[in-house]
Amino acid sequence: MRILLFTGKGGVGKSTVASGTAALAAADGHRTLVLSTDAAHSLADAFGAPVGPEPTEVAPRLFVQQVDAQLRFQQSWADIQRYLLSVLDVAGVDPVAAEELTVIPGAEEVLALLELRLQVLSGAWDVVVVDCAPTAETLRLLALPEALGWYMQRVLPAERRIVKALKPVLQRAAGVPMPGDDVFDAIERLHAELDEVHALLSGPDASVRLVLTPETVVLAEARRSYTNLSLFGYRVDGVVANRVFPAGGDAWREGWVAAQDAVLGQVAQSFAGLPVWRSEYRAVEPVGVDALRTLAAEVYAGSDPLAAPRGEGPFQVTRTDAGAVLSLALPFVTRAEVDLARNGDELVVTVGSYRRLLTLPSGLSRLRVAGARVEDGRLQVRFTDPAATAAAAAAPAAAVRRQQAARR
């Protein structure tokens, strides 16, 4: 199965490109599903067809789904919400306001990811195309599984034990109900499902495709997105430059052509090693399966839109004689922009406003960090084995002692 995620700055046409790619995949004989994690839900508009909460066939082998967030919310959040409502009821909060307060921000996007998991695991599809929210929301969303994982591993077990042991005392003292096993179980289920989503989307069959328009501000955001997606272990496999003005026409359009050409040159330099596809600005908006498929066919121009990602993945560990080297892709970043810290078996990597807690593999957790550098768009962290280092340091002294003993 191939999983493709499309993201980009709001308004660049990512829904159109995602829909076109899905239409082209279906026309090539692949059973294809396209769904959206964007609360705007533009897919029905792009295809010009009614779309429901279940996969709707809009063309042979092409299905579109608009996730029913309310249904998924009830399935994944109901136990937690009931507990929160009971707490707010004791606090005297108006029931209508309480309902609003117990809906987590970004819940719709999170639940769309859970629906993606179900569809991928169903085995019903050859290709799943995801029309993601604009980049900032997508980055927060894709970082969520690891952030929740830290809480689940470090905080929840102790919290659960404390509540279980002291529940009667705490309930009398605080005057509010304490969470039961059903609440903790619901949180653990949610974490397990999101963790599985992360594994699917960072796996070898999944990749992210950045959509941009040839504008300086949009390019700057695309570069940051590339960096931060790599930070969290998601592979970017290409860039689509959308709404490119064709040459010719009056002076006004020629001005745009010249300006876009300059930015497109920067795009090629910024994403060297990745395919950069172009989509010309069209006279009419591409709406409907046929128009979308035609657009995608022109964009990919004979190349395989479903080709497996090329090159090495964002995260690698290489063994060395002295220990190991952990390598993490961080394009466009200098050493001064990276903050690195070690906390037990975690490596804390901070780039700008984004922070990733990397749980080290067991083979690395016992090793000591010996140094780090940023080179050729990758953060390389060297680990050494204290025992091996001590043995290597002791070897020359042992050799000298043996020589002295031989002379005696």
C-alpha positions as CSV (number, residue, x, y, z in Angstrom):
1,M,0.0,0.0,0.0
2,R,1.1,3.6,-0.7
3,I,0.2,6.4,1.6
4,L,0.7,10.0,0.3
5,L,0.1,13.1,2.5
6,F,-0.2,16.5,0.9
7,T,0.4,19.7,2.9
8,G,1.3,23.3,2.3
9,K,0.5,26.8,3.3
10,G,-3.2,27.6,3.2
11,G,-4.5,28.6,-0.2
12,V,-1.7,27.0,-2.3
13,G,-4.0,24.4,-3.8
14,K,-3.0,21.3,-1.9
15,S,-6.5,19.9,-2.0
16,T,-6.6,20.2,-5.7
17,V,-3.2,18.5,-6.2
18,A,-4.1,15.8,-3.7
19,S,-7.4,15.1,-5.4
20,G,-5.8,15.1,-8.8
21,T,-3.1,12.6,-7.7
22,A,-5.8,10.3,-6.3
23,A,-7.8,10.6,-9.6
24,L,-4.7,9.7,-11.6
25,A,-3.9,6.7,-9.4
26,A,-7.4,5.4,-9.8
27,A,-7.3,5.8,-13.5
28,D,-4.0,3.8,-13.5
29,G,-5.9,0.9,-12.0
30,H,-5.2,1.4,-8.2
31,R,-8.1,1.2,-5.8
32,T,-7.7,4.6,-4.2
33,L,-9.1,6.5,-1.2
34,V,-8.7,10.2,-0.6
35,L,-9.6,11.7,2.7
36,S,-9.0,15.0,4.5
37,T,-7.6,15.9,7.9
38,D,-8.4,19.6,7.1
39,A,-11.4,20.9,9.0
40,A,-12.3,22.9,5.9
41,H,-13.2,19.7,4.0
42,S,-12.6,20.9,0.5
43,L,-12.7,17.5,-1.2
44,A,-16.4,17.6,-2.0
45,D,-15.9,21.0,-3.7
46,A,-12.8,19.7,-5.6
47,F,-14.6,16.7,-7.0
48,G,-17.9,18.5,-7.5
49,A,-19.8,15.6,-6.0
50,P,-21.6,14.8,-2.7
51,V,-19.3,13.1,-0.2
52,G,-20.4,11.3,2.9
53,P,-18.8,10.0,6.1
54,E,-18.1,6.6,4.5
55,P,-16.0,6.2,1.4
56,T,-18.0,7.3,-1.6
57,E,-17.1,6.1,-5.1
58,V,-16.9,9.1,-7.4
59,A,-15.3,7.3,-10.3
60,P,-14.1,3.7,-11.0
61,R,-11.8,2.7,-8.2
62,L,-11.8,6.3,-6.8
63,F,-13.3,6.8,-3.4
64,V,-13.6,10.0,-1.3
65,Q,-14.3,10.2,2.4
66,Q,-15.3,13.2,4.6
67,V,-14.6,11.9,8.1
68,D,-17.5,12.0,10.5
69,A,-15.6,13.7,13.4
70,Q,-18.6,13.4,15.7
71,L,-18.9,9.7,15.4
72,R,-15.1,9.1,15.8
73,F,-15.2,11.5,18.8
74,Q,-17.8,9.4,20.5
75,Q,-15.9,6.3,19.9
76,S,-12.5,7.5,21.1
77,W,-13.2,10.3,23.6
78,A,-16.6,9.4,25.2
79,D,-15.3,7.8,28.4
80,I,-12.9,10.7,29.0
81,Q,-15.5,13.3,28.2
82,R,-18.0,11.7,30.6
83,Y,-15.5,12.0,33.4
84,L,-14.6,15.6,32.5
85,L,-18.3,16.5,32.4
86,S,-18.8,15.0,35.9
87,V,-16.0,17.2,37.2
88,L,-17.4,20.3,35.6
89,D,-20.9,19.5,36.9
90,V,-19.6,19.4,40.5
91,A,-17.9,22.8,39.8
92,G,-21.2,24.2,38.7
93,V,-20.4,24.8,35.1
94,D,-23.3,25.2,32.7
95,P,-23.9,21.9,30.9
96,V,-23.8,23.6,27.5
97,A,-20.5,25.3,28.3
98,A,-19.2,22.1,29.8
99,E,-19.8,20.2,26.5
100,E,-17.8,22.8,24.7
101,L,-15.0,22.7,27.3
102,T,-14.6,19.0,27.0
103,V,-13.9,19.0,23.2
104,I,-10.2,19.1,22.8
105,P,-8.8,21.8,20.3
106,G,-7.9,20.1,17.0
107,A,-10.0,17.1,17.8
108,E,-11.4,16.9,14.3
109,E,-7.9,16.6,12.8
110,V,-6.8,14.0,15.4
111,L,-9.9,11.9,14.7
112,A,-9.3,12.0,11.0
113,L,-5.9,10.5,11.7
114,L,-7.6,7.7,13.6
115,E,-9.9,7.1,10.6
116,L,-6.9,7.0,8.4
117,R,-5.5,4.2,10.6
118,L,-8.7,2.2,10.2
119,Q,-8.8,2.6,6.5
120,V,-5.1,1.6,6.1
121,L,-5.5,-1.4,8.3
122,S,-8.7,-2.5,6.4
123,G,-6.6,-3.7,3.5
124,A,-9.3,-2.3,1.1
125,W,-7.0,0.2,-0.7
126,D,-3.9,0.2,-2.9
127,V,-3.4,3.9,-2.4
128,V,-4.5,6.3,0.4
129,V,-4.1,10.0,-0.3
130,V,-4.5,12.4,2.6
131,D,-5.4,16.1,2.1
132,C,-3.8,17.5,5.2
133,A,-4.5,20.8,7.0
134,P,-2.2,23.8,6.4
135,T,1.4,23.1,7.5
136,A,1.4,24.6,11.0
137,E,-1.7,22.5,12.0
138,T,-0.3,19.4,10.3
139,L,3.1,19.7,12.1
140,R,1.3,20.0,15.5
141,L,-0.9,17.0,14.5
142,L,2.0,14.8,13.4
143,A,4.0,15.6,16.5
144,L,1.1,14.6,18.8
145,P,1.7,10.8,18.9
146,E,5.2,11.2,20.3
147,A,4.2,14.0,22.7
148,L,1.3,11.8,24.1
149,G,3.7,8.9,24.2
150,W,6.0,10.7,26.6
151,Y,3.0,11.4,29.0
152,M,1.9,7.8,28.7
153,Q,5.3,6.4,29.5
154,R,6.4,8.8,32.2
155,V,3.3,10.3,33.9
156,L,0.2,8.1,33.4
157,P,1.4,4.9,35.2
158,A,2.4,6.8,38.3
159,E,-0.8,8.9,38.2
160,R,-2.9,5.8,37.8
161,R,-1.3,4.1,40.8
162,I,-1.7,7.2,43.0
163,V,-5.4,7.7,42.1
164,K,-6.1,4.0,42.7
165,A,-4.4,4.0,46.1
166,L,-5.8,7.3,47.3
167,K,-9.1,7.6,45.5
168,P,-11.4,7.6,48.5
169,V,-9.2,10.2,50.4
170,L,-8.7,12.4,47.3
171,Q,-12.4,12.3,46.4
172,R,-13.4,13.4,49.9
173,A,-10.7,16.0,50.2
174,A,-11.1,17.5,46.7
175,G,-14.9,17.2,46.5
176,V,-14.8,16.1,42.9
177,P,-14.9,12.6,41.3
178,M,-11.6,10.9,40.6
179,P,-11.0,9.2,37.2
180,G,-11.7,5.4,37.1
181,D,-10.0,2.7,35.2
182,D,-12.3,3.3,32.2
183,V,-10.8,6.8,31.8
184,F,-7.2,5.6,32.0
185,D,-8.0,2.8,29.6
186,A,-9.5,5.2,27.1
187,I,-6.4,7.4,27.3
188,E,-4.2,4.3,26.7
189,R,-6.3,3.2,23.8
190,L,-6.1,6.6,22.2
191,H,-2.4,6.6,22.7
192,A,-2.0,3.2,21.2
193,E,-4.0,4.2,18.1
194,L,-2.1,7.4,17.6
195,D,1.2,5.5,18.0
196,E,0.1,3.2,15.3
197,V,-0.7,6.1,13.1
198,H,2.8,7.5,13.6
199,A,4.3,4.1,12.7
200,L,2.3,4.0,9.5
201,L,3.0,7.5,8.4
202,S,6.7,7.3,9.1
203,G,7.1,3.9,7.6
204,P,8.7,3.1,4.2
205,D,5.4,3.1,2.3
206,A,4.4,6.6,3.4
207,S,5.7,10.1,2.4
208,V,4.7,13.7,2.5
209,R,4.5,15.9,-0.6
210,L,4.8,19.6,-0.2
211,V,2.6,21.9,-2.3
212,L,3.7,25.5,-2.8
213,T,3.2,28.5,-5.1
214,P,6.3,30.3,-6.5
215,E,6.2,33.1,-3.9
216,T,9.0,34.0,-1.5
217,V,6.9,33.8,1.7
218,V,5.4,30.5,0.6
219,L,8.8,29.0,-0.1
220,A,10.1,30.1,3.3
221,E,7.3,28.2,5.0
222,A,7.8,25.1,2.8
223,R,11.5,25.1,3.8
224,R,10.6,25.2,7.5
225,S,8.0,22.5,6.9
226,Y,10.6,20.3,5.3
227,T,12.9,20.8,8.3
228,N,10.2,20.1,10.9
229,L,8.7,17.1,9.1
230,S,12.2,15.6,9.0
231,L,12.6,16.3,12.7
232,F,9.7,14.2,13.5
233,G,10.7,11.4,11.2
234,Y,8.4,12.0,8.3
235,R,9.9,11.5,4.8
236,V,9.3,14.3,2.2
237,D,9.4,12.8,-1.3
238,G,8.8,15.7,-3.6
239,V,7.5,19.3,-4.1
240,V,4.6,20.5,-6.3
241,A,5.0,24.1,-7.5
242,N,1.4,25.1,-8.2
243,R,-0.1,28.0,-10.2
244,V,2.9,28.7,-12.3
245,F,2.3,31.4,-14.9
246,P,2.9,30.3,-18.5
247,A,5.2,32.6,-20.5
248,G,3.7,35.2,-22.8
249,G,1.0,37.8,-22.5
250,D,1.0,41.4,-21.4
251,A,3.6,43.2,-19.3
252,W,1.7,42.4,-16.1
253,R,1.9,38.7,-16.6
254,E,5.5,38.9,-17.8
255,G,6.3,40.5,-14.5
256,W,4.8,37.6,-12.7
257,V,6.6,35.1,-14.9
258,A,9.9,36.7,-14.1
259,A,9.2,36.9,-10.4
260,Q,8.1,33.3,-10.3
261,D,11.1,32.1,-12.3
262,A,13.4,33.6,-9.7
263,V,11.6,31.8,-6.9
264,L,11.4,28.5,-8.9
265,G,15.2,28.7,-9.1
266,Q,15.4,28.9,-5.3
267,V,12.9,26.0,-5.0
268,A,15.2,23.8,-7.2
269,Q,18.2,24.8,-5.0
270,S,16.3,24.4,-1.7
271,F,15.0,20.9,-2.5
272,A,17.9,19.6,-4.5
273,G,17.6,15.8,-4.7
274,L,13.8,15.8,-4.6
275,P,11.6,15.9,-7.7
276,V,10.0,19.3,-8.2
277,W,6.8,19.1,-10.3
278,R,5.1,22.1,-11.8
279,S,1.4,22.9,-12.4
280,E,0.6,25.8,-14.6
281,Y,-2.0,28.4,-13.7
282,R,-5.1,27.3,-15.6
283,A,-7.7,29.5,-17.3
284,V,-10.5,27.7,-15.3
285,E,-10.6,26.1,-11.9
286,P,-10.1,22.3,-12.2
287,V,-13.3,20.8,-10.6
288,G,-14.4,17.3,-11.1
289,V,-12.7,14.0,-11.7
290,D,-11.7,14.5,-15.3
291,A,-10.3,18.0,-14.8
292,L,-8.4,16.8,-11.7
293,R,-7.0,13.8,-13.5
294,T,-5.8,15.9,-16.4
295,L,-4.1,18.4,-14.1
296,A,-2.2,15.6,-12.3
297,A,-1.2,13.9,-15.6
298,E,0.4,17.2,-16.7
299,V,2.0,17.8,-13.3
300,Y,3.7,14.4,-13.2
301,A,4.4,14.4,-16.9
302,G,5.0,10.7,-17.3
303,S,6.7,10.1,-14.0
304,D,5.2,7.7,-11.5
305,P,3.3,9.7,-8.9
306,L,3.3,6.6,-6.6
307,A,7.0,5.8,-6.8
308,A,8.5,4.8,-3.5
309,P,10.5,7.5,-1.7
310,R,14.2,7.6,-2.7
311,G,17.3,8.0,-0.6
312,E,17.9,7.4,3.0
313,G,15.2,7.9,5.6
314,P,15.1,10.8,8.1
315,F,16.3,8.7,11.0
316,Q,19.3,6.3,10.9
317,V,21.6,4.6,13.4
318,T,25.0,3.4,12.2
319,R,27.3,1.2,14.3
320,T,31.0,2.2,14.6
321,D,34.1,0.7,16.3
322,A,33.7,3.2,19.1
323,G,29.9,3.0,19.5
324,A,27.3,4.4,17.1
325,V,26.2,7.5,15.2
326,L,22.6,8.6,15.2
327,S,21.7,10.6,12.1
328,L,18.6,12.7,11.8
329,A,17.7,14.7,8.6
330,L,17.4,18.5,9.4
331,P,17.6,20.3,6.1
332,F,18.3,24.1,6.0
333,V,19.4,24.0,9.7
334,T,22.8,25.2,11.1
335,R,24.4,23.9,14.3
336,A,23.5,27.1,16.0
337,E,19.8,26.6,15.4
338,V,19.8,23.1,17.1
339,D,19.6,22.6,20.8
340,L,20.5,19.1,22.0
341,A,20.1,17.6,25.4
342,R,20.2,14.1,27.0
343,N,17.7,13.1,29.6
344,G,18.0,9.5,30.6
345,D,17.1,7.3,27.6
346,E,15.8,10.3,25.7
347,L,17.5,12.7,23.3
348,V,15.8,16.1,23.3
349,V,16.2,17.8,19.9
350,T,14.9,21.4,19.6
351,V,14.8,23.3,16.3
352,G,13.1,26.7,16.6
353,S,9.7,26.3,18.3
354,Y,9.5,22.5,17.7
355,R,10.9,20.0,20.1
356,R,11.2,16.2,19.6
357,L,11.8,13.7,22.4
358,L,13.6,10.9,20.8
359,T,13.4,7.7,22.9
360,L,16.8,6.1,22.2
361,P,16.9,2.5,21.0
362,S,18.1,0.1,23.7
363,G,21.4,-0.3,22.0
364,L,22.1,3.5,22.3
365,S,20.5,4.2,25.7
366,R,23.5,2.6,27.5
367,L,26.0,4.6,25.5
368,R,27.4,8.1,26.3
369,V,26.9,11.1,24.0
370,A,30.4,12.0,22.8
371,G,29.6,14.9,20.4
372,A,27.3,16.2,17.7
373,R,27.5,18.2,14.5
374,V,25.2,19.3,11.6
375,E,26.6,18.4,8.2
376,D,25.0,18.2,4.8
377,G,21.5,18.7,6.2
378,R,21.8,16.0,8.9
379,L,22.3,16.1,12.6
380,Q,24.9,13.5,13.6
381,V,25.2,12.5,17.2
382,R,28.1,10.3,18.2
383,F,27.7,7.8,21.0
384,T,30.6,5.9,22.6
385,D,30.6,2.8,24.8
386,P,32.3,3.8,28.1
387,A,33.5,0.2,28.6
388,A,35.1,0.1,25.2
389,T,36.6,3.5,25.6
390,A,38.1,2.5,29.0
391,A,39.5,-0.7,27.5
392,A,41.0,1.1,24.6
393,A,42.6,3.6,26.9
394,A,44.0,0.8,29.1
395,A,45.4,-1.2,26.2
396,P,48.6,0.9,25.7
397,A,49.4,0.8,29.4
398,A,48.9,-3.0,29.5
399,A,51.2,-3.3,26.5
400,V,53.9,-1.3,28.3
401,R,53.6,-3.5,31.4
402,R,54.0,-6.6,29.3
403,Q,57.1,-5.3,27.6
404,Q,58.6,-4.4,31.0
405,A,57.8,-7.8,32.4
406,A,59.5,-9.4,29.3
407,R,62.7,-7.4,29.8
408,R,62.9,-8.5,33.5
